[in-house]
Amino acid sequence: MLPLQHTRRWLAASVLMLVFVLIAAMMPAVWFFDSKVAALSWFENVDKWLHGITFMVLAAWFTGMYRRHSYWRIALGLLAFGLMIEVCQRMVSYRSADFYDLMADAGGIIAGLLIGIAGLGGWCMRLENRLVARARRD
């Protein structure tokens, strides 16, 4: 992990994000695809896109807190989290597990890690440094 000044806060925010994603994944699909979002119903495989985008954001988030040599751990951890979601969805009657959801998760993880490698990685430390510099000016 990067030497962050507010490590516990970053980790708490990370846990909250993961809990939110798990809760959203376990909600009945009807709650998401009712008349309020009927505009998305025409979009084929919207579920797969949502999986990919969600895991891309999660991967980009975690690249902000960890060094590049640890990105493989981010990938494995998020892939395990995606697998856990699919197992949990299989255990309830109103959701279904789908191998292609896991593949969409993997695609999102790869995209998020590439975004981190391209320059977003370490963003937490840069943000903390910017906030400290701003506080010193004021």
Phi, psi and omega per residue, in radians:
M1 nan 2.588 3.098
L2 -1.219 2.688 3.138
P3 -1.337 1.341 -3.096
L4 -1.478 2.598 3.128
Q5 -1.325 -0.507 -3.070
H6 -2.108 0.901 -3.064
T7 -0.960 -0.802 -3.107
R8 -1.090 -0.672 3.123
R9 -1.165 -0.745 3.112
W10 -1.095 -0.752 3.135
L11 -1.164 -0.680 3.100
A12 -1.110 -0.741 3.093
A13 -1.103 -0.649 3.115
S14 -1.122 -0.796 3.123
V15 -1.084 -0.748 3.116
L16 -1.062 -0.717 3.104
M17 -1.088 -0.800 -3.130
L18 -1.121 -0.694 3.101
V19 -1.121 -0.745 3.112
F20 -1.050 -0.779 3.131
V21 -1.101 -0.754 3.121
L22 -1.092 -0.777 3.123
I23 -1.093 -0.786 3.127
A24 -1.079 -0.659 -3.137
A25 -1.232 -0.434 -3.101
M26 -1.631 -0.156 3.103
M27 -1.212 2.610 3.067
P28 -1.017 2.396 -3.103
A29 -1.039 -0.467 3.141
V30 -1.037 -0.591 -3.132
W31 -1.116 -0.514 -3.123
F32 -1.562 -0.579 -3.001
F33 -1.949 0.711 3.065
D34 -1.566 -2.839 -3.051
S35 -1.120 -0.415 -3.124
K36 -1.132 -0.555 3.128
V37 -2.090 0.581 3.129
A38 -1.072 -0.392 3.116
A39 -1.078 -0.440 3.131
L40 -1.479 -0.234 -3.033
S41 -1.116 -0.454 3.124
W42 -1.331 -0.331 -3.057
F43 -1.401 1.928 -3.071
E44 -1.161 2.399 3.118
N45 1.048 0.606 3.141
V46 -0.995 -0.596 3.129
D47 -1.056 -0.738 -3.133
K48 -1.170 -0.706 3.105
W49 -1.103 -0.715 3.122
L50 -1.117 -0.697 3.078
H51 -1.072 -0.868 -3.104
G52 -1.066 -0.790 -3.132
I53 -1.154 -0.748 3.124
T54 -1.028 -0.830 -3.100
F55 -1.298 -0.437 3.024
M56 -1.154 -0.783 3.116
V57 -1.112 -0.760 3.115
L58 -1.060 -0.790 -3.136
A59 -1.112 -0.763 3.117
A60 -1.104 -0.661 3.086
W61 -1.023 -0.884 -3.076
F62 -1.231 -0.438 3.054
T63 -1.157 -0.316 3.090
G64 -1.287 -0.363 -3.058
M65 -1.877 -0.235 -3.029
Y66 -2.170 2.674 3.102
R67 -1.272 2.759 -3.094
R68 -0.998 -0.661 -3.103
H69 -1.174 -0.161 3.097
S70 -1.769 0.044 -3.090
Y71 -1.063 -0.541 3.117
W72 -1.128 -0.549 3.093
R73 -1.212 -0.659 3.059
I74 -1.046 -0.814 -3.122
A75 -1.053 -0.840 -3.136
L76 -1.128 -0.734 3.141
G77 -1.114 -0.777 3.136
L78 -1.235 -0.601 3.079
L79 -1.145 -0.701 3.070
A80 -1.123 -0.662 3.088
F81 -1.114 -0.746 3.091
G82 -1.094 -0.702 3.094
L83 -1.129 -0.711 3.101
M84 -1.078 -0.703 3.099
I85 -1.052 -0.793 -3.134
E86 -1.122 -0.692 3.096
V87 -1.109 -0.778 3.123
C88 -1.097 -0.703 3.128
Q89 -1.139 -0.560 3.113
R90 -1.219 -0.447 -3.069
M91 -1.442 -0.179 3.120
V92 -1.932 2.659 -3.043
S93 -1.341 -0.402 -3.023
Y94 -1.684 0.050 3.065
R95 -2.266 2.857 3.099
S96 -2.375 2.529 3.086
A97 -1.422 2.560 -3.109
D98 -2.525 2.173 3.122
F99 -1.031 -0.618 -3.117
Y100 -1.218 -0.445 3.007
D101 -1.118 -0.724 3.109
L102 -1.139 -0.632 3.082
M103 -1.181 -0.663 3.068
A104 -1.132 -0.683 3.063
D105 -1.025 -0.826 -3.123
A106 -1.078 -0.735 3.089
G107 -1.073 -0.723 3.098
G108 -1.148 -0.684 3.117
I109 -1.096 -0.801 3.121
I110 -1.055 -0.787 3.133
A111 -1.084 -0.751 3.137
G112 -1.129 -0.689 3.109
L113 -1.192 -0.649 3.082
L114 -1.135 -0.636 3.066
I115 -1.108 -0.708 3.085
G116 -1.105 -0.773 3.130
I117 -1.141 -0.610 -3.112
A118 -1.237 -0.188 3.071
G119 2.518 -0.274 -3.122
L120 -1.372 -0.379 -3.124
G121 -0.961 2.431 -3.115
G122 1.442 0.237 -3.065
W123 -1.089 -0.520 3.128
C124 -1.084 -0.775 -3.129
M125 -1.165 -0.722 3.116
R126 -1.101 -0.694 3.112
L127 -1.133 -0.792 3.102
E128 -1.046 -0.774 3.135
N129 -1.094 -0.694 3.126
R130 -1.140 -0.732 3.133
L131 -1.163 -0.659 3.094
V132 -1.149 -0.763 3.133
A133 -1.099 -0.695 3.123
R134 -1.141 -0.713 3.133
A135 -1.126 -0.630 3.137
R136 -1.197 -0.622 3.123
R137 -1.190 -0.612 -3.088
D138 -1.401 nan nan
